[in-house]
Amino acid sequence: MTTKTQPEVPTGMQRIYRRFERWRSSHRGRLPIPPALWASAAAVAREHGVFQTAKILRLEYGKLKRMVESAAPVKRAAAPAEFLELVTPESVGLNLTECVIELEGPRGRMRIQWKGATAPDLAGLSRSLWESA
């Protein structure tokens, strides 16, 4: 006697898994899966992989793979810049500069203010703010 065990469904795939189960339980026979369900499965497969998605959702691997490949790539918003280079303009006349930089990290805030021709070691100062103690 064999018992069917429910597959281990990853957290990000549980919603579409339930949608497929509801659709399958409400239809008898061999009806084609609606395009909206296939599109949702393709979106999940981009995140979790085609093989795993096809196995858990009990879909035809080849068709799911073709749908994932034919779908337009998802456009993601550009991540905010993590590094910003500050380039000083060439000064005319006196070679004195004045600058204020404020940094905030997990260990607190730092304000760096200097006047003069040379800048302090900004990399070392900011590294001490972000590195763990």
C-alpha positions in Angstrom: 0.0 0.0 0.0 1.5 3.3 -1.0 0.6 6.6 0.7 0.9 9.9 -1.0 2.8 12.4 1.0 2.5 16.1 0.4 5.7 17.5 -0.9 7.7 20.0 1.1 6.6 23.3 -0.5 8.9 26.3 -0.1 7.4 29.4 1.5 7.5 31.5 -1.7 5.7 28.7 -3.6 2.9 27.9 -1.2 0.3 30.4 -2.6 0.6 29.1 -6.2 0.7 25.5 -4.9 -2.7 26.1 -3.2 -4.1 27.8 -6.4 -3.1 24.7 -8.4 -4.6 22.4 -5.8 -7.9 24.3 -5.8 -8.0 24.3 -9.6 -7.3 20.6 -9.8 -9.9 19.8 -7.1 -12.6 21.7 -9.0 -12.0 20.1 -12.4 -12.3 16.5 -13.4 -10.7 15.0 -16.4 -7.9 16.3 -18.6 -8.6 20.0 -19.0 -5.8 22.4 -20.0 -4.3 24.5 -17.3 -5.4 28.1 -17.6 -2.8 30.5 -19.0 -2.9 32.6 -15.8 -1.9 29.6 -13.7 0.9 28.8 -16.2 2.1 32.4 -16.0 2.2 32.3 -12.2 4.1 29.0 -12.3 6.6 30.5 -14.7 7.1 33.5 -12.3 7.7 31.1 -9.4 10.0 29.0 -11.5 12.3 32.0 -12.2 12.8 32.3 -8.4 12.9 28.6 -7.3 14.1 26.9 -10.5 12.2 25.0 -13.2 12.8 21.5 -12.0 11.7 22.1 -8.4 8.7 24.1 -9.5 7.6 21.5 -12.0 8.0 18.7 -9.4 6.1 20.4 -6.6 3.3 21.8 -8.8 3.2 18.5 -10.8 3.7 20.3 -14.2 5.3 19.2 -17.4 9.0 20.3 -17.1 9.5 21.0 -20.8 6.5 23.3 -21.1 7.3 25.2 -17.9 10.9 25.6 -19.1 9.7 27.0 -22.5 7.3 29.4 -20.7 10.1 30.7 -18.4 12.5 31.2 -21.3 9.9 32.9 -23.5 8.6 35.3 -20.8 10.0 38.8 -20.9 12.7 39.4 -18.2 11.4 41.0 -15.0 12.6 44.6 -14.8 13.8 45.4 -11.3 14.2 48.8 -9.9 17.8 49.9 -9.7 19.3 49.5 -6.2 20.4 52.6 -4.5 24.0 53.4 -4.9 26.2 52.0 -2.2 29.2 54.0 -3.1 29.3 57.6 -4.2 32.6 59.2 -5.3 33.0 62.9 -4.5 35.3 64.6 -7.0 36.5 68.1 -6.0 36.7 70.8 -8.6 40.1 72.4 -9.2 40.1 75.5 -7.0 41.4 78.8 -8.3 43.5 80.9 -6.0 43.8 79.5 -2.5 44.1 75.7 -2.2 41.9 75.5 0.9 38.8 73.3 1.0 36.1 72.9 3.5 33.9 69.9 3.7 31.3 68.2 6.0 30.4 64.6 5.6 27.8 62.8 7.8 27.8 59.0 7.9 25.2 56.8 9.6 25.8 53.1 10.2 24.7 50.2 12.4 27.1 51.4 15.2 26.0 55.0 15.2 26.5 58.3 13.4 29.7 60.1 12.5 30.2 63.7 11.3 33.5 64.6 9.6 34.3 68.3 9.1 37.6 69.5 7.9 39.2 72.6 6.5 42.5 72.5 4.6 44.2 71.1 1.6 44.4 67.5 2.6 41.5 65.2 3.4 41.5 62.8 6.4 41.4 59.0 5.8 37.7 58.8 5.0 37.9 55.1 4.1 39.4 54.2 7.5 37.0 56.4 9.4 33.9 55.1 7.6 35.1 51.5 7.9 35.3 51.8 11.7 31.6 53.0 11.7 30.3 50.0 9.6 32.5 47.1 10.8 31.3 45.2 13.8 33.1 45.7 17.1 
